[in-house]
Each structure stands twice: as structure tokens, then as C-alpha cells.
Amino acid sequence: MEKKLSDMKPGEKGRIIEIDSSIQASIAGMGIRIGEELKVAAEQPIRGPIVIVVKGRETSLGRGLAKSILVECEE
């Protein structure tokens, strides 16, 4: 099932299948690229950032960026 990263809940895992071209360069340095596997570690309250784990490293993404990333979630 495909979901925007912003709609995923803590504990969910998946593989990135699409990233809006306007943000690809700015997040590539964080290891967030098409084909990478990720896990949502936490979501901060009051629509705060989402904490994800990619390649064993935690990073936080704002919800605006997370809405621009499409993930194929594990069932």
C-alpha cells in the first residue's frame, strides 16, 4: 500500500518510491533517496516533525517535506 510519509504512524516501515523533484537535492544528504527503506520512529505532537530511521540513522523531517515523499508500506 502506498502512503505519504506524513500519513505513516510510528513503527510503520516501507521503501521510498517517489520524492517530489523540488526537494530531492535538499534531503539526499540525509540519506533519503528513492529505493531506501525507512521506519517511522516517532511523530512529535501538535503536527511537529516526524522522526524516521534511514540506514540506521535517525533524522527529523517537517510535515511539509514528509508530504512530498511517497512510501510503499510493508503490509
Stockholm file with secondary structure:
# STOCKHOLM 1.0

chainA/1-75         MEKKLSDMKPGEKGRIIEIDSSIQASIAGMGIRIGEELKVAAEQPIRGPIVIVVKGRETSLGRGLAKSILVECEE
#=GR chainA/1-75 SS CEEEGGGCCTTCEEEEEEECTTTHHHHHTTTCCTTCEEEEEEECTTTCCEEEEETTEEEEECHHHHTTEEEEECC
#=GC SS_cons        CEEEGGGCCTTCEEEEEEECTTTHHHHHTTTCCTTCEEEEEEECTTTCCEEEEETTEEEEECHHHHTTEEEEECC
//
